[in-house]
Amino acid sequence: MKLQTVIVQGGWQASVKEKKLAAYQQGIGQLFRTQYGLNLGQLKLSSQGFVASK
């Protein structure tokens, strides 16, 4: 997971420079749905980690 975080951050920085952030966000969302069964659109980050959005 730590390595994946580094890779995702590098991709995010590149997508900002290339002005392709929306496409990158969709790709990362799909990656997390496929690998972890998580829909990031239904979560928010709290001090306790990810929690379900209301």
N, CA, C, O and CB atoms as a CASP TS submission, in Angstrom:
PFRMAT TS
TARGET T0000
AUTHOR 0000-0000-0000
METHOD Language model
MODEL 1
PARENT N/A
ATOM      1  N   MET     1       0.828  -1.186   0.000  1.00  0.00           N
ATOM      2  CA  MET     1       0.000   0.000   0.000  1.00  0.00           C
ATOM      3  C   MET     1       0.880   1.260   0.000  1.00  0.00           C
ATOM      4  O   MET     1       0.540   2.251  -0.648  1.00  0.00           O
ATOM      5  CB  MET     1      -0.946  -0.008   1.216  1.00  0.00           C
ATOM      6  N   LYS     2       1.998   1.226   0.717  1.00  0.00           N
ATOM      7  CA  LYS     2       2.883   2.400   0.741  1.00  0.00           C
ATOM      8  C   LYS     2       3.454   2.680  -0.640  1.00  0.00           C
ATOM      9  O   LYS     2       3.508   3.832  -1.069  1.00  0.00           O
ATOM     10  CB  LYS     2       4.025   2.195   1.747  1.00  0.00           C
ATOM     11  N   LEU     3       3.877   1.640  -1.333  1.00  0.00           N
ATOM     12  CA  LEU     3       4.415   1.816  -2.674  1.00  0.00           C
ATOM     13  C   LEU     3       3.340   2.350  -3.611  1.00  0.00           C
ATOM     14  O   LEU     3       3.608   3.227  -4.431  1.00  0.00           O
ATOM     15  CB  LEU     3       4.982   0.492  -3.208  1.00  0.00           C
ATOM     16  N   GLN     4       2.147   1.834  -3.493  1.00  0.00           N
ATOM     17  CA  GLN     4       1.059   2.306  -4.346  1.00  0.00           C
ATOM     18  C   GLN     4       0.770   3.780  -4.073  1.00  0.00           C
ATOM     19  O   GLN     4       0.452   4.524  -5.001  1.00  0.00           O
ATOM     20  CB  GLN     4      -0.210   1.459  -4.124  1.00  0.00           C
ATOM     21  N   THR     5       0.874   4.212  -2.830  1.00  0.00           N
ATOM     22  CA  THR     5       0.662   5.612  -2.488  1.00  0.00           C
ATOM     23  C   THR     5       1.678   6.499  -3.197  1.00  0.00           C
ATOM     24  O   THR     5       1.321   7.550  -3.729  1.00  0.00           O
ATOM     25  CB  THR     5       0.748   5.814  -0.973  1.00  0.00           C
ATOM     26  N   VAL     6       2.928   6.085  -3.207  1.00  0.00           N
ATOM     27  CA  VAL     6       3.980   6.852  -3.887  1.00  0.00           C
ATOM     28  C   VAL     6       3.704   6.920  -5.385  1.00  0.00           C
ATOM     29  O   VAL     6       3.859   7.974  -6.001  1.00  0.00           O
ATOM     30  CB  VAL     6       5.370   6.223  -3.628  1.00  0.00           C
ATOM     31  N   ILE     7       3.300   5.807  -5.966  1.00  0.00           N
ATOM     32  CA  ILE     7       3.015   5.764  -7.402  1.00  0.00           C
ATOM     33  C   ILE     7       1.820   6.655  -7.739  1.00  0.00           C
ATOM     34  O   ILE     7       1.847   7.386  -8.729  1.00  0.00           O
ATOM     35  CB  ILE     7       2.744   4.314  -7.856  1.00  0.00           C
ATOM     36  N   VAL     8       0.780   6.592  -6.921  1.00  0.00           N
ATOM     37  CA  VAL     8      -0.412   7.411  -7.154  1.00  0.00           C
ATOM     38  C   VAL     8      -0.059   8.892  -7.047  1.00  0.00           C
ATOM     39  O   VAL     8      -0.536   9.697  -7.846  1.00  0.00           O
ATOM     40  CB  VAL     8      -1.533   7.049  -6.147  1.00  0.00           C
ATOM     41  N   GLN     9       0.762   9.260  -6.080  1.00  0.00           N
ATOM     42  CA  GLN     9       1.144  10.663  -5.921  1.00  0.00           C
ATOM     43  C   GLN     9       1.937  11.148  -7.134  1.00  0.00           C
ATOM     44  O   GLN     9       1.716  12.258  -7.617  1.00  0.00           O
ATOM     45  CB  GLN     9       1.968  10.854  -4.636  1.00  0.00           C
ATOM     46  N   GLY    10       2.850  10.329  -7.622  1.00  0.00           N
ATOM     47  CA  GLY    10       3.611  10.703  -8.817  1.00  0.00           C
ATOM     48  C   GLY    10       2.711  10.893 -10.025  1.00  0.00           C
ATOM     49  O   GLY    10       2.889  11.833 -10.800  1.00  0.00           O
ATOM     50  N   GLY    11       1.753  10.004 -10.183  1.00  0.00           N
ATOM     51  CA  GLY    11       0.796  10.128 -11.279  1.00  0.00           C
ATOM     52  C   GLY    11      -0.071  11.362 -11.136  1.00  0.00           C
ATOM     53  O   GLY    11      -0.386  12.021 -12.127  1.00  0.00           O
ATOM     54  N   TRP    12      -0.458  11.678  -9.919  1.00  0.00           N
ATOM     55  CA  TRP    12      -1.263  12.872  -9.652  1.00  0.00           C
ATOM     56  C   TRP    12      -0.491  14.132 -10.040  1.00  0.00           C
ATOM     57  O   TRP    12      -1.038  15.018 -10.696  1.00  0.00           O
ATOM     58  CB  TRP    12      -1.673  12.931  -8.162  1.00  0.00           C
ATOM     59  N   GLN    13       0.782  14.214  -9.636  1.00  0.00           N
ATOM     60  CA  GLN    13       1.589  15.386  -9.973  1.00  0.00           C
ATOM     61  C   GLN    13       1.727  15.537 -11.492  1.00  0.00           C
ATOM     62  O   GLN    13       1.631  16.646 -12.017  1.00  0.00           O
ATOM     63  CB  GLN    13       2.981  15.283  -9.320  1.00  0.00           C
ATOM     64  N   ALA    14       1.947  14.437 -12.188  1.00  0.00           N
ATOM     65  CA  ALA    14       2.060  14.484 -13.641  1.00  0.00           C
ATOM     66  C   ALA    14       0.738  14.906 -14.287  1.00  0.00           C
ATOM     67  O   ALA    14       0.736  15.667 -15.254  1.00  0.00           O
ATOM     68  CB  ALA    14       2.499  13.122 -14.181  1.00  0.00           C
ATOM     69  N   SER    15      -0.378  14.417 -13.757  1.00  0.00           N
ATOM     70  CA  SER    15      -1.682  14.754 -14.344  1.00  0.00           C
ATOM     71  C   SER    15      -2.001  16.234 -14.158  1.00  0.00           C
ATOM     72  O   SER    15      -2.641  16.842 -15.016  1.00  0.00           O
ATOM     73  CB  SER    15      -2.794  13.894 -13.716  1.00  0.00           C
ATOM     74  N   VAL    16      -1.561  16.818 -13.049  1.00  0.00           N
ATOM     75  CA  VAL    16      -1.772  18.250 -12.835  1.00  0.00           C
ATOM     76  C   VAL    16      -0.968  19.047 -13.864  1.00  0.00           C
ATOM     77  O   VAL    16      -1.486  19.990 -14.463  1.00  0.00           O
ATOM     78  CB  VAL    16      -1.368  18.658 -11.388  1.00  0.00           C
ATOM     79  N   LYS    17       0.288  18.672 -14.066  1.00  0.00           N
ATOM     80  CA  LYS    17       1.141  19.375 -15.039  1.00  0.00           C
ATOM     81  C   LYS    17       0.597  19.256 -16.454  1.00  0.00           C
ATOM     82  O   LYS    17       0.679  20.203 -17.236  1.00  0.00           O
ATOM     83  CB  LYS    17       2.568  18.827 -14.991  1.00  0.00           C
ATOM     84  N   GLU    18       0.042  18.097 -16.784  1.00  0.00           N
ATOM     85  CA  GLU    18      -0.471  17.844 -18.132  1.00  0.00           C
ATOM     86  C   GLU    18      -1.930  18.263 -18.303  1.00  0.00           C
ATOM     87  O   GLU    18      -2.515  18.087 -19.372  1.00  0.00           O
ATOM     88  CB  GLU    18      -0.328  16.379 -18.465  1.00  0.00           C
ATOM     89  N   LYS    19      -2.509  18.818 -17.242  1.00  0.00           N
ATOM     90  CA  LYS    19      -3.918  19.251 -17.249  1.00  0.00           C
ATOM     91  C   LYS    19      -4.868  18.105 -17.602  1.00  0.00           C
ATOM     92  O   LYS    19      -5.801  18.274 -18.388  1.00  0.00           O
ATOM     93  CB  LYS    19      -4.109  20.402 -18.242  1.00  0.00           C
ATOM     94  N   LYS    20      -4.615  16.938 -17.008  1.00  0.00           N
ATOM     95  CA  LYS    20      -5.453  15.754 -17.227  1.00  0.00           C
ATOM     96  C   LYS    20      -5.926  15.164 -15.893  1.00  0.00           C
ATOM     97  O   LYS    20      -6.066  13.950 -15.744  1.00  0.00           O
ATOM     98  CB  LYS    20      -4.678  14.689 -18.035  1.00  0.00           C
ATOM     99  N   LEU    21      -6.165  16.055 -14.937  1.00  0.00           N
ATOM    100  CA  LEU    21      -6.515  15.616 -13.591  1.00  0.00           C
ATOM    101  C   LEU    21      -7.836  14.839 -13.555  1.00  0.00           C
ATOM    102  O   LEU    21      -7.929  13.825 -12.864  1.00  0.00           O
ATOM    103  CB  LEU    21      -6.600  16.816 -12.667  1.00  0.00           C
ATOM    104  N   ALA    22      -8.844  15.292 -14.278  1.00  0.00           N
ATOM    105  CA  ALA    22     -10.154  14.611 -14.238  1.00  0.00           C
ATOM    106  C   ALA    22     -10.040  13.166 -14.714  1.00  0.00           C
ATOM    107  O   ALA    22     -10.606  12.261 -14.101  1.00  0.00           O
ATOM    108  CB  ALA    22     -11.181  15.366 -15.105  1.00  0.00           C
ATOM    109  N   ALA    23      -9.315  12.953 -15.798  1.00  0.00           N
ATOM    110  CA  ALA    23      -9.137  11.593 -16.304  1.00  0.00           C
ATOM    111  C   ALA    23      -8.349  10.743 -15.311  1.00  0.00           C
ATOM    112  O   ALA    23      -8.638   9.560 -15.130  1.00  0.00           O
ATOM    113  CB  ALA    23      -8.423  11.616 -17.663  1.00  0.00           C
ATOM    114  N   TYR    24      -7.362  11.347 -14.676  1.00  0.00           N
ATOM    115  CA  TYR    24      -6.563  10.611 -13.679  1.00  0.00           C
ATOM    116  C   TYR    24      -7.431  10.222 -12.482  1.00  0.00           C
ATOM    117  O   TYR    24      -7.342   9.098 -11.987  1.00  0.00           O
ATOM    118  CB  TYR    24      -5.353  11.464 -13.207  1.00  0.00           C
ATOM    119  N   GLN    25      -8.264  11.144 -12.019  1.00  0.00           N
ATOM    120  CA  GLN    25      -9.152  10.847 -10.896  1.00  0.00           C
ATOM    121  C   GLN    25     -10.081   9.691 -11.216  1.00  0.00           C
ATOM    122  O   GLN    25     -10.301   8.827 -10.369  1.00  0.00           O
ATOM    123  CB  GLN    25      -9.966  12.076 -10.523  1.00  0.00           C
ATOM    124  N   GLN    26     -10.624   9.660 -12.411  1.00  0.00           N
ATOM    125  CA  GLN    26     -11.501   8.567 -12.805  1.00  0.00           C
ATOM    126  C   GLN    26     -10.742   7.243 -12.833  1.00  0.00           C
ATOM    127  O   GLN    26     -11.256   6.214 -12.394  1.00  0.00           O
ATOM    128  CB  GLN    26     -12.124   8.849 -14.175  1.00  0.00           C
ATOM    129  N   GLY    27      -9.529   7.277 -13.346  1.00  0.00           N
ATOM    130  CA  GLY    27      -8.709   6.067 -13.402  1.00  0.00           C
ATOM    131  C   GLY    27      -8.364   5.538 -12.025  1.00  0.00           C
ATOM    132  O   GLY    27      -8.408   4.330 -11.795  1.00  0.00           O
ATOM    133  N   ILE    28      -8.023   6.423 -11.113  1.00  0.00           N
ATOM    134  CA  ILE    28      -7.697   6.011  -9.743  1.00  0.00           C
ATOM    135  C   ILE    28      -8.947   5.474  -9.056  1.00  0.00           C
ATOM    136  O   ILE    28      -8.878   4.492  -8.318  1.00  0.00           O
ATOM    137  CB  ILE    28      -7.099   7.196  -8.932  1.00  0.00           C
ATOM    138  N   GLY    29     -10.080   6.110  -9.295  1.00  0.00           N
ATOM    139  CA  GLY    29     -11.332   5.614  -8.722  1.00  0.00           C
ATOM    140  C   GLY    29     -11.631   4.201  -9.169  1.00  0.00           C
ATOM    141  O   GLY    29     -12.029   3.356  -8.368  1.00  0.00           O
ATOM    142  N   GLN    30     -11.438   3.947 -10.456  1.00  0.00           N
ATOM    143  CA  GLN    30     -11.661   2.603 -10.999  1.00  0.00           C
ATOM    144  C   GLN    30     -10.667   1.608 -10.409  1.00  0.00           C
ATOM    145  O   GLN    30     -11.036   0.476 -10.093  1.00  0.00           O
ATOM    146  CB  GLN    30     -11.547   2.616 -12.534  1.00  0.00           C
ATOM    147  N   LEU    31      -9.423   2.018 -10.259  1.00  0.00           N
ATOM    148  CA  LEU    31      -8.392   1.157  -9.673  1.00  0.00           C
ATOM    149  C   LEU    31      -8.787   0.721  -8.257  1.00  0.00           C
ATOM    150  O   LEU    31      -8.678  -0.459  -7.921  1.00  0.00           O
ATOM    151  CB  LEU    31      -7.031   1.890  -9.646  1.00  0.00           C
ATOM    152  N   PHE    32      -9.238   1.653  -7.439  1.00  0.00           N
ATOM    153  CA  PHE    32      -9.608   1.309  -6.069  1.00  0.00           C
ATOM    154  C   PHE    32     -10.873   0.454  -6.018  1.00  0.00           C
ATOM    155  O   PHE    32     -10.997  -0.409  -5.149  1.00  0.00           O
ATOM    156  CB  PHE    32      -9.806   2.575  -5.250  1.00  0.00           C
ATOM    157  N   ARG    33     -11.813   0.683  -6.938  1.00  0.00           N
ATOM    158  CA  ARG    33     -13.004  -0.170  -6.987  1.00  0.00           C
ATOM    159  C   ARG    33     -12.618  -1.593  -7.366  1.00  0.00           C
ATOM    160  O   ARG    33     -13.134  -2.550  -6.790  1.00  0.00           O
ATOM    161  CB  ARG    33     -14.037   0.389  -7.987  1.00  0.00           C
ATOM    162  N   THR    34     -11.721  -1.737  -8.322  1.00  0.00           N
ATOM    163  CA  THR    34     -11.316  -3.054  -8.790  1.00  0.00           C
ATOM    164  C   THR    34     -10.465  -3.795  -7.765  1.00  0.00           C
ATOM    165  O   THR    34     -10.740  -4.953  -7.450  1.00  0.00           O
ATOM    166  CB  THR    34     -10.558  -2.927 -10.088  1.00  0.00           C
ATOM    167  N   GLN    35      -9.428  -3.132  -7.239  1.00  0.00           N
ATOM    168  CA  GLN    35      -8.482  -3.809  -6.350  1.00  0.00           C
ATOM    169  C   GLN    35      -8.999  -3.979  -4.926  1.00  0.00           C
ATOM    170  O   GLN    35      -8.743  -5.000  -4.288  1.00  0.00           O
ATOM    171  CB  GLN    35      -7.192  -3.049  -6.318  1.00  0.00           C
ATOM    172  N   TYR    36      -9.721  -2.984  -4.428  1.00  0.00           N
ATOM    173  CA  TYR    36     -10.093  -3.003  -3.010  1.00  0.00           C
ATOM    174  C   TYR    36     -11.597  -3.015  -2.761  1.00  0.00           C
ATOM    175  O   TYR    36     -12.030  -3.140  -1.615  1.00  0.00           O
ATOM    176  CB  TYR    36      -9.497  -1.819  -2.325  1.00  0.00           C
ATOM    177  N   GLY    37     -12.385  -2.888  -3.800  1.00  0.00           N
ATOM    178  CA  GLY    37     -13.834  -2.843  -3.625  1.00  0.00           C
ATOM    179  C   GLY    37     -14.304  -1.572  -2.947  1.00  0.00           C
ATOM    180  O   GLY    37     -15.360  -1.555  -2.314  1.00  0.00           O
ATOM    181  N   LEU    38     -13.518  -0.497  -3.077  1.00  0.00           N
ATOM    182  CA  LEU    38     -13.858   0.778  -2.441  1.00  0.00           C
ATOM    183  C   LEU    38     -14.333   1.775  -3.484  1.00  0.00           C
ATOM    184  O   LEU    38     -13.695   1.954  -4.522  1.00  0.00           O
ATOM    185  CB  LEU    38     -12.649   1.346  -1.672  1.00  0.00           C
ATOM    186  N   ASN    39     -15.446   2.417  -3.205  1.00  0.00           N
ATOM    187  CA  ASN    39     -15.892   3.523  -4.031  1.00  0.00           C
ATOM    188  C   ASN    39     -15.481   4.795  -3.309  1.00  0.00           C
ATOM    189  O   ASN    39     -16.125   5.194  -2.339  1.00  0.00           O
ATOM    190  CB  ASN    39     -17.445   3.473  -4.296  1.00  0.00           C
ATOM    191  N   LEU    40     -14.408   5.437  -3.775  1.00  0.00           N
ATOM    192  CA  LEU    40     -13.884   6.612  -3.090  1.00  0.00           C
ATOM    193  C   LEU    40     -14.868   7.770  -3.082  1.00  0.00           C
ATOM    194  O   LEU    40     -14.779   8.654  -2.230  1.00  0.00           O
ATOM    195  CB  LEU    40     -12.598   7.049  -3.733  1.00  0.00           C
ATOM    196  N   GLY    41     -15.800   7.772  -4.016  1.00  0.00           N
ATOM    197  CA  GLY    41     -16.826   8.812  -4.046  1.00  0.00           C
ATOM    198  C   GLY    41     -17.797   8.721  -2.880  1.00  0.00           C
ATOM    199  O   GLY    41     -18.509   9.683  -2.591  1.00  0.00           O
ATOM    200  N   GLN    42     -17.835   7.581  -2.210  1.00  0.00           N
ATOM    201  CA  GLN    42     -18.736   7.388  -1.075  1.00  0.00           C
ATOM    202  C   GLN    42     -18.008   7.488   0.260  1.00  0.00           C
ATOM    203  O   GLN    42     -18.587   7.198   1.307  1.00  0.00           O
ATOM    204  CB  GLN    42     -19.426   6.042  -1.183  1.00  0.00           C
ATOM    205  N   LEU    43     -16.741   7.895   0.228  1.00  0.00           N
ATOM    206  CA  LEU    43     -15.940   7.988   1.445  1.00  0.00           C
ATOM    207  C   LEU    43     -15.424   9.402   1.637  1.00  0.00           C
ATOM    208  O   LEU    43     -15.292  10.169   0.683  1.00  0.00           O
ATOM    209  CB  LEU    43     -14.774   7.000   1.400  1.00  0.00           C
ATOM    210  N   LYS    44     -15.134   9.731   2.887  1.00  0.00           N
ATOM    211  CA  LYS    44     -14.430  10.977   3.174  1.00  0.00           C
ATOM    212  C   LYS    44     -13.301  10.645   4.146  1.00  0.00           C
ATOM    213  O   LYS    44     -13.377   9.670   4.894  1.00  0.00           O
ATOM    214  CB  LYS    44     -15.402  12.074   3.767  1.00  0.00           C
ATOM    215  N   LEU    45     -12.275  11.451   4.127  1.00  0.00           N
ATOM    216  CA  LEU    45     -11.124  11.226   4.991  1.00  0.00           C
ATOM    217  C   LEU    45     -11.311  12.003   6.281  1.00  0.00           C
ATOM    218  O   LEU    45     -11.488  13.221   6.262  1.00  0.00           O
ATOM    219  CB  LEU    45      -9.808  11.638   4.287  1.00  0.00           C
ATOM    220  N   SER    46     -11.272  11.301   7.393  1.00  0.00           N
ATOM    221  CA  SER    46     -11.401  11.929   8.702  1.00  0.00           C
ATOM    222  C   SER    46     -10.109  11.697   9.488  1.00  0.00           C
ATOM    223  O   SER    46      -9.176  11.070   8.985  1.00  0.00           O
ATOM    224  CB  SER    46     -12.638  11.365   9.476  1.00  0.00           C
ATOM    225  N   SER    47     -10.059  12.189  10.684  1.00  0.00           N
ATOM    226  CA  SER    47      -8.884  11.954  11.526  1.00  0.00           C
ATOM    227  C   SER    47      -8.752  10.485  11.905  1.00  0.00           C
ATOM    228  O   SER    47      -7.694  10.049  12.358  1.00  0.00           O
ATOM    229  CB  SER    47      -8.957  12.809  12.786  1.00  0.00           C
ATOM    230  N   GLN    48      -9.834   9.718  11.720  1.00  0.00           N
ATOM    231  CA  GLN    48      -9.820   8.282  12.015  1.00  0.00           C
ATOM    232  C   GLN    48      -9.607   7.430  10.764  1.00  0.00           C
ATOM    233  O   GLN    48      -9.657   6.202  10.836  1.00  0.00           O
ATOM    234  CB  GLN    48     -11.122   7.881  12.688  1.00  0.00           C
ATOM    235  N   GLY    49      -9.372   8.069   9.624  1.00  0.00           N
ATOM    236  CA  GLY    49      -9.205   7.343   8.362  1.00  0.00           C
ATOM    237  C   GLY    49     -10.428   7.570   7.480  1.00  0.00           C
ATOM    238  O   GLY    49     -11.167   8.532   7.689  1.00  0.00           O
ATOM    239  N   PHE    50     -10.651   6.699   6.498  1.00  0.00           N
ATOM    240  CA  PHE    50     -11.797   6.830   5.621  1.00  0.00           C
ATOM    241  C   PHE    50     -13.062   6.380   6.343  1.00  0.00           C
ATOM    242  O   PHE    50     -13.085   5.348   7.015  1.00  0.00           O
ATOM    243  CB  PHE    50     -11.589   6.019   4.336  1.00  0.00           C
ATOM    244  N   VAL    51     -14.122   7.187   6.185  1.00  0.00           N
ATOM    245  CA  VAL    51     -15.439   6.848   6.746  1.00  0.00           C
ATOM    246  C   VAL    51     -16.484   7.093   5.667  1.00  0.00           C
ATOM    247  O   VAL    51     -16.254   7.846   4.721  1.00  0.00           O
ATOM    248  CB  VAL    51     -15.756   7.693   8.042  1.00  0.00           C
ATOM    249  N   ALA    52     -17.625   6.453   5.820  1.00  0.00           N
ATOM    250  CA  ALA    52     -18.709   6.622   4.853  1.00  0.00           C
ATOM    251  C   ALA    52     -19.216   8.049   4.868  1.00  0.00           C
ATOM    252  O   ALA    52     -19.406   8.636   5.933  1.00  0.00           O
ATOM    253  CB  ALA    52     -19.856   5.652   5.146  1.00  0.00           C
ATOM    254  N   SER    53     -19.437   8.607   3.687  1.00  0.00           N
ATOM    255  CA  SER    53     -20.030   9.962   3.573  1.00  0.00           C
ATOM    256  C   SER    53     -21.487   9.867   3.939  1.00  0.00           C
ATOM    257  O   SER    53     -22.121   8.828   3.757  1.00  0.00           O
ATOM    258  CB  SER    53     -19.863  10.559   2.126  1.00  0.00           C
ATOM    259  N   LYS    54     -22.005  10.934   4.447  1.00  0.00           N
ATOM    260  CA  LYS    54     -23.434  10.967   4.806  1.00  0.00           C
ATOM    261  C   LYS    54     -24.244  11.552   3.707  1.00  0.00           C
ATOM    262  O   LYS    54     -25.464  11.660   3.829  1.00  0.00           O
ATOM    263  CB  LYS    54     -23.665  11.754   6.075  1.00  0.00           C
TER
END
